[in-house]
């Protein structure tokens, strides 16, 4: 019997469209002899839909029409199985459309990749591919991630973190702190976004204020760090879990501006992408060197740091780590961690003779392994604490005190 895999994609994120491409690309490469695929599209207002047309990339040119031809659904636990239940069903419709054995979140950005979707799936006791709730959340929060990596003796650039409240209360104080801590240029980032959205370089005070205004459009917190001017960017992927992990080949993104932009990543290299005709092509394949133009010694160092980062964050599945090399000092820094990378970084694994289909197989195996291990953990504790407890005795905090 085939394993039923629910592939979740989209969501309330500025990386919504990128997620659609990554997911439909993966669906094309999943081994259909082993798995039955149920595509589940999450709209920008977090409604879920499935249907025969959901996995057709051409249908997303008119999403409203696609949704009209599809079924809005939700998940439910029925007899220890995770059911796909139809919303707003008519009288003669079946309530349960199908069941899924495993969930495959292929989402990017806030409200989905950051542990939100993983937490939702966890409630249904269903195995899911990739990082767990905590590592997903930390991977998305650039500041928290830096703190943990720094504590693990993994090199990261020093930074400052500011909230929208800090900004609105005293912008001049923020600018003074930044200028006292760093010399220009500095780089300003939303704390929890990917795909280079909302990121910009400030070369002076006016630029800094404009960069912060832009970053706060996408997040309530921002990160500011010294911009390395003479740099090389190198990415490396890691596949595995806490017991064994391996690093991929390294790639070198090519940027057309001061920073690698959203356009560089997804439009320059991916504008001709079709999941049916180019299903072995990465979205940014047109703007990178593969393998990266680095020495074997540097490559080995980056691969070792990648695995160390993977383990420090408690990751599982496949992730991508983006590095910065300061060409003036030859120092290497971890820049960002992507717990669900675009195209699942399959092009990096293809260089190690692991096909896209085999990569997906491995990801599903890892999720099933983790689920088996979690079945042996005790999550409940039997007690008689409720046997003599009455709400009639609860007055303010008195009832709580009586329970102690």
C-alpha positions as CSV (number, residue, x, y, z in Angstrom):
1,X,0.0,0.0,0.0
2,X,1.3,3.4,-0.9
3,X,2.1,6.1,1.7
4,X,-0.3,9.0,1.5
5,X,1.8,12.3,1.6
6,X,0.0,15.6,2.1
7,X,2.2,18.4,0.6
8,X,1.4,21.7,2.2
9,X,2.5,25.0,0.5
10,X,1.7,28.6,0.1
11,X,0.5,30.4,3.3
12,X,0.3,33.9,4.7
13,X,3.9,34.9,3.8
14,X,5.7,37.3,1.5
15,X,7.4,34.2,0.1
16,X,4.0,32.7,-0.9
17,X,4.7,32.4,-4.6
18,X,8.2,31.0,-4.1
19,X,6.6,28.3,-1.9
20,X,4.2,27.3,-4.7
21,X,7.1,26.8,-7.2
22,X,9.2,24.8,-4.7
23,X,6.3,22.6,-3.8
24,X,5.0,21.8,-7.3
25,X,8.6,21.2,-8.4
26,X,9.0,18.7,-5.5
27,X,5.6,17.0,-6.4
28,X,6.8,16.4,-9.9
29,X,9.8,14.6,-8.5
30,X,8.2,12.4,-5.8
31,X,8.3,8.7,-6.6
32,X,4.6,8.0,-7.5
33,X,5.2,4.3,-7.3
34,X,5.8,4.6,-3.5
35,X,3.6,7.6,-2.6
36,X,0.2,9.0,-3.2
37,X,0.4,12.7,-3.3
38,X,-2.3,15.0,-1.9
39,X,-1.4,18.7,-2.7
40,X,-2.8,21.1,-0.1
41,X,-2.6,24.8,-1.0
42,X,-2.7,27.4,1.8
43,X,-4.0,30.8,0.7
44,X,-2.7,34.1,1.8
45,X,-5.5,34.3,4.4
46,X,-4.6,30.8,5.7
47,X,-7.4,28.8,4.1
48,X,-6.5,25.3,2.9
49,X,-7.7,23.8,-0.5
50,X,-7.1,20.6,-2.4
51,X,-8.3,19.2,-5.7
52,X,-7.2,17.8,-9.0
53,X,-5.9,21.2,-10.3
54,X,-4.0,22.3,-7.2
55,X,-0.7,20.7,-8.5
56,X,-1.0,22.4,-11.9
57,X,1.3,25.5,-12.0
58,X,-0.7,27.0,-14.8
59,X,-3.8,27.3,-12.6
60,X,-2.1,29.8,-10.4
61,X,-2.4,32.5,-13.1
62,X,-6.0,32.8,-11.8
63,X,-6.1,31.7,-8.2
64,X,-9.7,32.8,-7.6
65,X,-10.8,30.5,-10.5
66,X,-8.6,27.7,-9.1
67,X,-10.2,27.9,-5.7
68,X,-13.7,27.8,-7.1
69,X,-12.8,24.5,-8.8
70,X,-11.2,23.1,-5.6
71,X,-12.4,22.0,-2.1
72,X,-11.7,24.0,1.0
73,X,-10.6,21.6,3.7
74,X,-9.3,21.2,7.2
75,X,-7.7,18.4,9.1
76,X,-9.3,16.2,11.8
77,X,-8.3,13.2,13.8
78,X,-10.7,10.3,13.1
79,X,-9.9,6.9,14.7
80,X,-6.2,7.7,15.1
81,X,-5.9,8.8,11.5
82,X,-5.5,12.3,10.1
83,X,-8.4,13.0,7.8
84,X,-8.8,15.7,5.2
85,X,-12.3,17.0,5.9
86,X,-14.3,19.1,3.5
87,X,-15.5,22.5,4.7
88,X,-19.0,23.8,3.8
89,X,-20.0,20.5,2.4
90,X,-23.3,20.1,0.7
91,X,-25.9,17.5,1.9
92,X,-24.9,14.7,-0.4
93,X,-21.1,15.4,-0.2
94,X,-18.7,13.1,1.6
95,X,-17.4,14.6,4.8
96,X,-14.0,13.0,4.6
97,X,-12.2,13.5,1.3
98,X,-9.1,11.4,2.1
99,X,-6.5,10.6,4.7
100,X,-2.8,11.4,5.0
101,X,0.0,9.3,6.6
102,X,2.6,12.0,6.5
103,X,2.8,15.8,6.0
104,X,5.4,17.5,3.9
105,X,5.5,21.2,4.6
106,X,7.1,23.0,1.7
107,X,6.6,26.6,2.8
108,X,8.7,29.6,3.1
109,X,8.6,32.6,5.5
110,X,6.7,33.9,8.5
111,X,3.4,32.3,9.6
112,X,4.3,28.9,8.0
113,X,8.0,28.0,8.0
114,X,8.7,29.6,11.4
115,X,7.1,26.7,13.3
116,X,3.5,27.8,12.9
117,X,2.6,25.1,10.4
118,X,4.8,22.5,12.2
119,X,2.9,23.2,15.5
120,X,-0.5,22.8,13.7
121,X,0.6,19.4,12.3
122,X,2.0,18.3,15.6
123,X,-1.5,18.7,17.1
124,X,-2.7,15.9,14.8
125,X,0.1,13.5,15.8
126,X,1.1,13.2,12.2
127,X,4.7,12.7,11.1
128,X,6.0,15.7,9.2
129,X,9.1,16.3,7.1
130,X,11.8,18.7,8.2
131,X,12.7,20.7,11.3
132,X,10.6,20.6,14.4
133,X,8.8,23.5,15.9
134,X,11.7,24.9,17.9
135,X,14.4,24.7,15.3
136,X,12.0,26.1,12.7
137,X,11.3,29.0,14.9
138,X,14.9,29.7,15.8
139,X,16.0,29.4,12.2
140,X,13.5,32.1,11.1
141,X,14.5,34.5,13.9
142,X,17.8,35.9,12.8
143,X,18.7,37.4,16.2
144,X,17.8,34.3,18.2
145,X,19.7,32.2,15.7
146,X,22.8,34.3,16.0
147,X,22.7,34.1,19.8
148,X,22.6,30.3,19.8
149,X,25.3,30.0,17.1
150,X,27.6,32.5,18.9
151,X,27.1,30.5,22.2
152,X,28.1,27.4,20.2
153,X,31.4,29.1,19.1
154,X,30.1,29.3,15.5
155,X,31.3,32.6,13.9
156,X,28.5,35.2,13.2
157,X,28.7,38.9,12.6
158,X,27.9,41.1,15.6
159,X,24.5,42.8,15.4
160,X,21.9,45.0,17.1
161,X,18.2,44.2,17.4
162,X,15.5,46.9,17.6
163,X,11.7,46.7,17.9
164,X,9.1,48.9,16.2
165,X,8.3,50.3,19.6
166,X,12.0,51.4,20.0
167,X,11.8,53.0,16.6
168,X,8.6,55.0,17.2
169,X,9.6,56.1,20.7
170,X,13.1,57.4,19.9
171,X,14.5,56.9,16.4
172,X,17.4,59.2,17.2
173,X,18.5,57.0,20.1
174,X,18.6,54.0,17.8
175,X,20.6,55.8,15.2
176,X,23.1,56.9,17.8
177,X,23.5,53.4,19.2
178,X,24.1,52.0,15.7
179,X,26.6,54.8,14.7
180,X,28.5,54.2,18.0
181,X,28.6,50.5,17.5
182,X,29.3,50.3,13.7
183,X,30.8,52.4,11.0
184,X,29.0,52.8,7.7
185,X,27.9,50.9,5.6
186,X,25.5,48.8,7.7
187,X,23.0,46.3,6.6
188,X,19.4,46.4,7.8
189,X,17.1,43.3,7.8
190,X,13.7,42.3,9.0
191,X,14.3,39.8,11.8
192,X,12.2,37.0,10.4
193,X,12.1,37.0,6.6
194,X,14.0,35.3,3.8
195,X,14.4,35.7,0.1
196,X,16.2,39.0,0.7
197,X,12.9,40.8,1.2
198,X,13.1,44.1,3.1
199,X,17.0,43.9,3.3
200,X,19.0,47.0,2.3
201,X,22.4,48.6,2.9
202,X,22.7,52.0,4.5
203,X,25.8,54.2,3.7
204,X,24.8,57.2,5.9
205,X,22.3,58.4,8.4
206,X,19.6,59.2,5.8
207,X,20.0,55.8,4.2
208,X,19.8,54.2,7.6
209,X,16.5,55.8,8.5
210,X,15.0,54.9,5.1
211,X,16.3,51.3,5.4
212,X,14.7,50.9,8.9
213,X,11.4,52.3,7.6
214,X,11.4,49.7,4.8
215,X,12.4,46.8,7.1
216,X,9.6,47.6,9.6
217,X,7.1,47.2,6.8
218,X,7.7,43.5,7.0
219,X,8.5,42.8,10.7
220,X,8.1,44.3,14.1
221,X,11.7,43.7,14.8
222,X,14.8,44.4,12.7
223,X,18.4,43.5,12.8
224,X,21.4,45.8,12.0
225,X,24.9,44.6,11.4
226,X,28.1,45.8,9.9
227,X,28.1,45.3,6.1
228,X,31.1,43.4,4.7
229,X,32.1,45.4,1.6
230,X,34.5,43.0,0.0
231,X,32.7,39.7,0.4
232,X,31.9,36.4,-1.2
233,X,28.7,34.6,-0.5
234,X,28.7,30.8,-0.3
235,X,25.8,28.4,0.5
236,X,25.9,24.9,1.7
237,X,23.1,22.4,2.5
238,X,22.9,19.8,5.2
239,X,20.8,16.6,5.2
240,X,20.2,14.3,8.2
241,X,19.2,14.4,11.8
242,X,20.8,14.4,15.3
243,X,22.5,11.0,14.7
244,X,24.0,11.6,11.3
245,X,24.2,14.5,8.9
246,X,26.2,15.3,5.8
247,X,27.0,18.5,4.0
248,X,26.5,19.1,0.3
249,X,28.6,20.7,-2.4
250,X,28.9,24.5,-2.0
251,X,27.4,27.1,-4.3
252,X,28.3,30.7,-4.9
253,X,25.4,33.1,-5.6
254,X,26.1,35.9,-8.1
255,X,24.5,39.2,-7.3
256,X,23.8,42.1,-9.6
257,X,23.5,44.7,-6.8
258,X,25.0,45.4,-3.4
259,X,23.1,42.4,-2.0
260,X,21.6,39.3,-3.5
261,X,18.1,40.5,-4.3
262,X,14.8,38.7,-4.6
263,X,15.1,39.3,-8.4
264,X,18.5,37.7,-8.5
265,X,17.3,34.6,-6.6
266,X,13.9,34.0,-8.3
267,X,13.4,36.1,-11.4
268,X,16.8,36.2,-13.2
269,X,17.3,32.5,-12.8
270,X,13.8,31.3,-12.5
271,X,11.6,33.3,-14.8
272,X,11.4,30.4,-17.3
273,X,10.9,27.7,-14.8
274,X,8.2,25.2,-15.5
275,X,7.8,22.3,-13.1
276,X,6.9,20.0,-16.0
277,X,9.6,20.9,-18.5
278,X,12.4,21.9,-16.2
279,X,11.8,19.9,-13.1
280,X,15.5,19.4,-12.5
281,X,16.2,23.1,-12.5
282,X,16.6,25.2,-9.3
283,X,14.9,28.6,-9.1
284,X,18.3,30.4,-8.8
285,X,20.2,28.2,-11.1
286,X,20.9,31.0,-13.5
287,X,22.7,33.2,-10.9
288,X,25.2,30.9,-9.1
289,X,28.5,29.1,-9.6
290,X,28.3,25.5,-8.8
291,X,30.6,24.4,-7.3
292,X,31.7,27.6,-5.6
293,X,34.9,29.3,-6.6
294,X,36.7,28.5,-3.3
295,X,39.7,26.5,-2.2
296,X,39.3,22.9,-1.0
297,X,40.3,24.1,2.5
298,X,37.6,26.8,2.5
299,X,35.1,24.3,1.2
300,X,35.9,21.8,4.0
301,X,35.7,24.6,6.7
302,X,32.2,25.7,5.4
303,X,31.0,22.1,5.3
304,X,32.2,21.5,8.8
305,X,30.5,24.7,10.0
306,X,27.3,23.8,8.2
307,X,27.1,20.5,10.1
308,X,28.0,22.2,13.4
309,X,25.2,24.8,12.7
310,X,22.7,22.0,11.8
311,X,23.4,20.2,15.1
312,X,23.5,23.4,17.3
313,X,19.9,24.3,16.1
314,X,18.6,20.7,16.4
315,X,17.6,20.5,12.8
316,X,16.2,17.6,10.9
317,X,15.7,17.0,7.2
318,X,17.4,19.3,4.7
319,X,18.4,22.9,5.4
320,X,20.6,25.5,3.7
321,X,23.2,27.7,5.4
322,X,24.3,30.9,3.8
323,X,27.8,32.1,4.6
324,X,29.7,35.3,4.1
325,X,33.5,35.3,3.5
326,X,35.3,38.6,4.2
327,X,37.8,38.6,1.4
328,X,39.9,41.2,3.2
329,X,40.4,39.0,6.3
330,X,39.4,35.6,4.9
331,X,37.1,35.2,7.9
332,X,34.0,33.0,7.4
333,X,30.6,33.9,9.0
334,X,27.3,32.1,9.1
335,X,24.8,34.6,7.7
336,X,21.4,32.9,7.6
337,X,19.8,29.5,8.1
338,X,17.0,28.3,5.8
339,X,15.1,25.4,7.4
340,X,13.0,24.9,4.2
341,X,15.3,26.1,1.4
342,X,14.0,27.1,-2.0
343,X,13.9,24.1,-4.4
344,X,14.9,22.1,-1.2
345,X,18.4,22.7,-2.4
346,X,18.2,19.7,-4.6
347,X,20.7,21.0,-7.1
348,X,23.4,20.9,-4.4
349,X,22.6,17.3,-3.7
350,X,22.6,16.4,-7.3
351,X,26.3,17.2,-7.3
352,X,26.8,14.4,-4.8
353,X,24.9,11.9,-7.0
354,X,21.7,12.1,-4.9
355,X,18.7,12.6,-7.2
356,X,15.8,14.8,-6.4
357,X,13.6,11.8,-6.0
358,X,16.1,10.1,-3.7
359,X,16.4,13.3,-1.6
360,X,12.7,13.4,-1.0
361,X,12.7,9.7,-0.1
362,X,15.4,10.4,2.5
363,X,13.4,13.3,3.9
364,X,10.3,11.1,4.4
365,X,12.4,8.4,6.0
366,X,13.9,10.8,8.5
367,X,10.4,12.1,9.4
368,X,9.1,8.6,10.0
369,X,12.1,7.8,12.1
370,X,11.6,10.8,14.3
371,X,7.9,9.9,14.7
372,X,8.8,6.4,15.8
373,X,11.2,7.8,18.4
374,X,8.6,10.2,19.7
375,X,6.1,7.4,20.3
376,X,8.4,6.2,23.1
377,X,8.3,9.5,25.0
378,X,5.8,9.9,27.8
379,X,3.6,13.0,27.3
380,X,1.0,12.4,30.0
381,X,1.1,11.9,33.8
382,X,-1.7,10.2,35.6
383,X,-2.8,11.9,38.8
384,X,-5.9,12.3,41.0
385,X,-5.6,16.1,41.2
386,X,-9.1,16.6,39.8
387,X,-10.9,14.0,42.0
388,X,-11.4,16.4,44.9
389,X,-11.5,19.6,42.9
390,X,-14.5,21.9,42.6
391,X,-15.0,25.1,40.7
392,X,-17.3,26.2,43.5
393,X,-14.3,26.6,45.7
394,X,-12.4,28.8,43.3
395,X,-12.6,32.5,44.3
396,X,-9.9,34.7,42.8
397,X,-6.6,33.1,43.7
398,X,-7.9,31.4,46.8
399,X,-8.7,28.2,44.9
400,X,-5.3,28.1,43.4
401,X,-3.7,28.5,46.9
402,X,-5.9,25.7,48.2
403,X,-4.6,23.4,45.5
404,X,-1.0,23.8,46.7
